Amino acid sequence: MKPFTSPVVNIKKLDHYFGQGDLRKQILFNIHLKIHPGEIVLMMGPSGSGKTTLLTLIGALRSPQNGSIEVLGNQLCDAPTERLVSVRRQIGYIFQGHNLLHSLTARQNVQMSLQLHADSLTDKELSERTATMLEAVGLGDRIDYYPEKLSGGQKQRVAIARALVSHPQLILADEPTAALDSKSGRDIVEIMQHLAKEQQTAILLVTHDHRILDVGDRIVRMEDGRLMRAEAIAALP
Ligand SMILES: Nc1ncnc2c1ncn2[C@@H]1O[C@H](COP(=O)(O)OP(=O)(O)OP(=O)(O)O)[C@@H](O)[C@H]1O
């Protein structure tokens, strides 16, 4: 796939509402956000401020209503379902609950994702790429383990391997370290950071975890549905 040179995400004047009629409530207000290839953007903000809603709009998991939201060169506002589905397939998702399939081994979980994205690979190539990816996240000796035999941090690493194996140009991560102890959380984000820089993947990561702020290039803050000023990490105390 050709690497992206323009912003991977380009959002202008985005509003979002939930509900109908008298119950209609505005959740996002006039959002502007650009994310460039290889950039790691952390999104923080209080519970209920709209972070997950924005993430799911960028991920083409719900339809945007007002404004402009371009993801990997595709306009998502008023987009037909096929375009949303096609964008969805180009994004790597890492969520807190890792969502591994319990009846499949680590290798099978990762390989299944690769199969969905790369139909031109032979079985041998699929298997090699899967193993290389699991080795890259430090699970070379756990490749044939089922999720129940892995720790929380190891399962989250499988989820990262699964999200990255097809070399997506955008990763969306919603609190990937929330369920992990400090050391595992740190390891996870460092793996993501390393792989992102190597593959020029852009990452938008929602977090409440102050221990990982230094892995980002930029922090944006959501408050009451509004994105507040972006801060350069270097400027933080
Ligand atoms: N499907 C929905 N229908 C109606 N309201 C919703 C829906 N999803 C979210 N909301 C409301 O939208 C607001 C923003 O929720 P959202 O989940 O985006 O916040 P958040 O910042 O991700 O919170 P948290 O940090 O707790 O995950 C909340 O007031 C929530 O109740």
The ligand as an SDF file (V2000), in Angstrom:
LIG
                    3D

 31 33  0  0  0  0  0  0  0  0999 V2000
  -25.2510    5.6710   21.6880 N   0  0  0  0  0  0  0  0  0  0  0  0
  -25.4390    6.7420   22.4620 C   0  0  0  0  0  0  0  0  0  0  0  0
  -26.6580    7.3090   22.5930 N   0  0  0  0  0  0  0  0  0  0  0  0
  -26.8500    8.4000   23.3550 C   0  0  0  0  0  0  0  0  0  0  0  0
  -25.8750    9.0120   24.0530 N   0  0  0  0  0  0  0  0  0  0  0  0
  -24.6460    8.5020   23.9700 C   0  0  0  0  0  0  0  0  0  0  0  0
  -24.3530    7.3410   23.1940 C   0  0  0  0  0  0  0  0  0  0  0  0
  -23.0260    7.0620   23.3010 N   0  0  0  0  0  0  0  0  0  0  0  0
  -22.5240    8.0020   24.1300 C   0  0  0  0  0  0  0  0  0  0  0  0
  -23.4810    8.8580   24.5430 N   0  0  0  0  0  0  0  0  0  0  0  0
  -23.2840   10.0380   25.4110 C   0  0  0  0  0  0  0  0  0  0  0  0
  -22.3210   10.8550   24.7730 O   0  0  0  0  0  0  0  0  0  0  0  0
  -21.4690   11.4800   25.7400 C   0  0  0  0  0  0  0  0  0  0  0  0
  -20.0220   11.1710   25.3800 C   0  0  0  0  0  0  0  0  0  0  0  0
  -19.7650    9.7750   25.5870 O   0  0  0  0  0  0  0  0  0  0  0  0
  -18.3570    9.1240   25.2180 P   0  0  0  0  0  0  0  0  0  0  0  0
  -18.4780    7.6550   25.4740 O   0  0  0  0  0  0  0  0  0  0  0  0
  -17.9490    9.5640   23.8680 O   0  0  0  0  0  0  0  0  0  0  0  0
  -17.4190    9.7970   26.3220 O   0  0  0  0  0  0  0  0  0  0  0  0
  -15.9300    9.4390   26.7480 P   0  0  0  0  0  0  0  0  0  0  0  0
  -15.1990   10.7460   26.8310 O   0  0  0  0  0  0  0  0  0  0  0  0
  -15.3730    8.4260   25.8350 O   0  0  0  0  0  0  0  0  0  0  0  0
  -16.1140    8.8190   28.1960 O   0  0  0  0  0  0  0  0  0  0  0  0
  -15.2530    7.6730   28.9700 P   0  0  0  0  0  0  0  0  0  0  0  0
  -13.9070    8.2850   29.2770 O   0  0  0  0  0  0  0  0  0  0  0  0
  -16.0730    7.4230   30.2000 O   0  0  0  0  0  0  0  0  0  0  0  0
  -15.1670    6.4780   28.0560 O   0  0  0  0  0  0  0  0  0  0  0  0
  -21.9120   10.9470   27.1080 C   0  0  0  0  0  0  0  0  0  0  0  0
  -22.7620   11.9220   27.6750 O   0  0  0  0  0  0  0  0  0  0  0  0
  -22.6760    9.6890   26.7500 C   0  0  0  0  0  0  0  0  0  0  0  0
  -23.6660    9.4450   27.7160 O   0  0  0  0  0  0  0  0  0  0  0  0
  1  2  1  0
  2  3  1  0
  2  7  2  0
  3  4  2  0
  4  5  1  0
  5  6  2  0
  6  7  1  0
  6 10  1  0
  7  8  1  0
  8  9  2  0
  9 10  1  0
 10 11  1  0
 11 12  1  0
 11 30  1  0
 12 13  1  0
 13 14  1  0
 13 28  1  0
 14 15  1  0
 15 16  1  0
 16 17  2  0
 16 18  1  0
 16 19  1  0
 19 20  1  0
 20 21  2  0
 20 22  1  0
 20 23  1  0
 23 24  1  0
 24 25  2  0
 24 26  1  0
 24 27  1  0
 28 29  1  0
 28 30  1  0
 30 31  1  0
M  END
$$$$
